Amino acid sequence: GNFIYLAKGGIMEKYTKILDAKPENHTINILADLLSGKDGELGAIMQYFYQIAMTSDKELKRLLEEIDRDEMMHARLLADAIVQFGGIPYLCNQYNKFFTTEYLDYAMNEREFLITDIRDEEKAIKSYEKAIEMVDNESLKTLFSEIMEDEKMHLKKLREQLERFDK
């Protein structure tokens, strides 16, 4: 089949399997930036990791843990795609700058976390929109769309949480 099935939060979710991947530096560069660039999935994972440790709000902690798992899955999917397109997922961007935790926003309270996270999820959505336009492989475009839908759901849930902290 064309799908990878993953158990997630008790719900089976599917992501499109990449077909007809040919070695291609242009595509590998896009994937590398999505994975390890300044606004990539690794940064999201580490940002949420930090925030999970910093919050004592149980509802927010649960949501951040759920989103963090999604971001880890996205990172895995991107790393696998890099390999399928003939690259090595070195965890650096297309200019060979290795991922660094200097990229993170070390906010000190929940309201600031959420403002940062909302901004970052909006950036992620734009990055995937741009990536869809820049690649030729149809299954990869579909995978990017599926990941982007996850990011839109994160955005919605983070905005709902921000309303709690704005009261």
C-alpha positions, 0 to 999 in steps of 0.5 A: 500500500501507499501508506505508513500506519502509525499508532498515535494517541489511540488513533491510527494516522496515516502518512503517504509513503514516498514513491519514485524517489530518485537521488536529487540534491534540490529535494535533499536540501529542502528536506534538510532545512525542514528537518534541521534548519533554524525553523525545522522539526528538530527545533520544534522537538527541542523547544517543546522538550524544554517547555514540557520540563518548564511547565507545571500546568498539567493540561498544557504539559499534556498538549505539549507532549502530544505535539512533541510526539508529532514533531518527532514523527515528522522528523523521522519521516523527513530523515527517512525521505532524505535517505530515500532521495539519496542523502544522509540525514546529518542533522544540518541544513542545506548549507551544512550548518548543524542544528543547534539549540541556540535556535530555541526561544527559552521563554520563562512562562506559559504565555510566552511559550504559547506565543512562541509556539504559535509563531513557530507553527505558523512558520512551519506551515509556510515552510511546508507550503513553500516546500510543496511548490518546490518539489516535483515528487507527488508523493512527497508533496502529499506527505508535506501536505499531511505534515502541514495539516498536523501543524495546522491542528497544533496551531489551533490547539495552541491558540485555544491554550493561549486563551486560557492564559490570557484570561 
